[in-house]
Amino acid sequence: MSNTAQCKEILLNEGISLDSKIDFDVNGEVHTLTFAFIIESFMMASEASQEAFVAALRQALLSEHDGVERFFQSMGQLFLMTHLSQKIEI
């Protein structure tokens, strides 16, 4: 099973919708990312990075308080910071 499929299956088994959304305010502009989008974005990385993502998601499930939501907030922030830093012209 692919890492993408594993992530999606983990969420679905926990009753968490892939369409769950997180809003990020970046300089007054709201960016909305779904869990599915965040997964797909990180699955474009190397195999080792994909496996680290899956392992971190599994660890987030073990957290007692909003572990999965915090995980996706952090991953979404990382995605946006990386994406926005690539747009900066030096």
C-alpha positions in Angstrom: 0.0 0.0 0.0 1.4 3.4 -0.9 2.2 6.0 1.8 -0.6 8.2 0.4 -3.1 5.4 0.8 -1.8 4.6 4.3 -2.4 8.2 5.4 -5.9 8.3 4.0 -6.7 5.0 5.5 -5.5 6.0 8.9 -7.7 9.1 8.9 -10.7 7.2 7.6 -10.3 4.5 10.2 -10.3 7.2 12.9 -13.5 8.7 11.4 -11.6 11.9 10.3 -12.7 13.3 7.0 -10.1 13.9 4.3 -12.1 17.1 3.5 -11.4 18.6 6.9 -10.0 22.1 6.5 -7.6 24.3 8.3 -7.5 28.1 7.6 -4.2 29.9 7.7 -3.9 33.7 7.8 -0.8 34.8 5.9 -0.4 38.6 5.9 -4.2 39.1 6.0 -4.9 36.6 3.2 -6.6 33.4 4.3 -5.4 30.2 2.8 -7.6 27.1 3.3 -6.0 23.7 3.1 -7.7 20.3 3.4 -6.1 17.3 5.1 -6.2 15.5 1.7 -4.3 18.4 0.1 -1.7 18.4 2.8 -1.2 14.7 2.5 -0.9 14.9 -1.3 1.6 17.7 -1.1 3.9 15.9 1.3 3.7 12.7 -0.7 5.5 14.4 -3.5 8.6 14.4 -1.4 11.2 11.6 -1.2 10.3 8.1 0.0 12.1 8.8 3.3 10.2 12.0 3.8 6.9 10.2 3.0 7.7 7.5 5.6 8.5 10.1 8.2 5.2 11.9 7.5 3.3 8.6 7.9 5.2 7.8 11.2 4.5 11.3 12.5 0.8 11.0 11.7 0.7 7.6 13.6 2.3 9.3 16.6 -0.2 12.2 16.4 -3.0 9.7 16.8 -1.5 8.6 20.1 -1.8 12.2 21.5 -4.6 12.7 23.9 -5.5 16.3 22.9 -6.1 17.3 19.3 -3.0 15.4 18.1 -4.2 15.0 14.5 -5.4 18.5 14.2 -2.2 20.0 15.5 -0.2 17.7 13.2 -2.1 19.0 10.2 -1.8 22.6 11.4 2.0 22.1 11.7 2.3 20.4 8.3 0.1 23.1 6.7 2.2 25.8 8.2 5.4 24.1 6.9 3.9 23.8 3.4 2.9 27.4 3.3 6.2 28.6 4.6 8.0 26.6 2.0 5.7 27.6 -0.8 5.9 31.3 0.1 9.6 31.3 0.6 10.0 29.9 -3.0 8.1 33.0 -4.3 10.5 35.5 -2.6 12.8 37.1 -5.1 16.3 38.0 -3.9 
